[in-house]
Amino acid sequence: MTRMLVDGRADGRVSPLDRGLLYGDGLFETIAVLDGRPRFLDWHFERLADGAGRLGLPPPDLERLRSEIGEVAAAPRAVVKLVLTRGIGARGYRPPRPAAPTRIVFASDWPAGHAPVAAAAARLGWCRTRLGRNPALAGLKHLNRLEQVLARSEWDDADLDEGLMCDDRGRVIAATQANLFAKIGGRWLTPRLDECGVAGIMRRAFRAWSAERGAPVEERDLAVADVESASALLVTNALIGAWPAGTLAGRPLAADPDAAAFNAWLAGQ
Ligand SMILES: Cc1ncc(COP(=O)(O)O)c(C=O)c1O
């Protein structure tokens, strides 16, 4: 079941003239609600507020969003999606000033058989679709996700869980809907996201957890050959936590105990 508020109203509607729809002019957050509590909400709000600042949207009213999230996420376990667009403007790309953003908050049931900690290891492959580089958008969870849509349409095979994506220079950036960590030389590495990619909340959590244990994750450019040489891989997002890879393009990978240790810590957050 989906419970939805548009600009705070259960009977609210989004206009066909909304710039979120016309241009992907907006931001979103996907938030895990576990035991009735939105997890890492302050970090989601931080990323949303940062994104709003970078796109020149008015700062979102976070307290109002917090209360709307509480209103839609009535179940102990749910997925909340929060969408903030630049609202309606005159014809053309020129942003309306001031903008009157549209706010959409909805909760869906927790996907059946999905996390918080996946039972089986992830089967990863490579996507052909490349990510374009644009520092002005890098890190943002903006509404333009066509690269991920094209990448995810590359496979229908139920034997593949996630696909890894490179940028146009062939550097590995992320999975289609998750960030990537590779253990190389006994150390966790993760791709830099200053030119493309989404700065994930769970990426931040895994980095904070690792740093606290005295083994900080290194942000680095990673080539395909680097990732193929990794002793372990894991992918992260707000819903799956850290999902260790069992295979990459069919090649078996060992489970690294850090994934389970992190997920155990996560369960207590
Ligand atoms: C393209 C992409 N990268 C990374 C992530 C991970 O972000 P988060 O940890 O905030 O869920 C997602 C999540 O959906 C994503 O779609």
PDBQT file of the ligand as one rigid body, heavy atoms in Angstrom, charges set to zero:
ROOT
HETATM    1  C1  LIG A 301      22.537   5.838  -8.435  1.00  0.00    +0.000 C 
HETATM    2  C2  LIG A 301      22.578   5.593  -6.964  1.00  0.00    +0.000 A 
HETATM    3  N1  LIG A 301      23.765   5.662  -6.314  1.00  0.00    +0.000 NA
HETATM    4  C3  LIG A 301      23.844   5.453  -4.983  1.00  0.00    +0.000 A 
HETATM    5  C4  LIG A 301      22.715   5.149  -4.241  1.00  0.00    +0.000 A 
HETATM    6  C5  LIG A 301      22.852   4.924  -2.762  1.00  0.00    +0.000 C 
HETATM    7  O1  LIG A 301      22.345   6.024  -2.040  1.00  0.00    +0.000 OA
HETATM    8  P1  LIG A 301      21.781   5.871  -0.556  1.00  0.00    +0.000 P 
HETATM    9  O2  LIG A 301      22.844   5.196   0.266  1.00  0.00    +0.000 OA
HETATM   10  O3  LIG A 301      21.525   7.258  -0.122  1.00  0.00    +0.000 OA
HETATM   11  O4  LIG A 301      20.538   5.032  -0.651  1.00  0.00    +0.000 OA
HETATM   12  C6  LIG A 301      21.478   5.083  -4.866  1.00  0.00    +0.000 A 
HETATM   13  C7  LIG A 301      20.280   4.771  -4.103  1.00  0.00    +0.000 C 
HETATM   14  O5  LIG A 301      19.210   4.568  -4.623  1.00  0.00    +0.000 OA
HETATM   15  C8  LIG A 301      21.397   5.314  -6.262  1.00  0.00    +0.000 A 
HETATM   16  O6  LIG A 301      20.217   5.260  -6.910  1.00  0.00    +0.000 OA
ENDROOT
TORSDOF 0
